[in-house]
């Protein structure tokens, strides 16, 4: 009785972990249509980070 139930529980935990780590992030990217930033967007982000007067928010 306990052996098969233990295998079923372990299998369920493994499947749930894999779905959480692999499927959920892919679903998030697809749902919100997140795209790789272009070269121009990367340059703009770098320019914003080079501000000499920038202070931490805390």
Residue pairs with C-beta under 8 A, 6 or more apart in sequence:
28 34
37 45
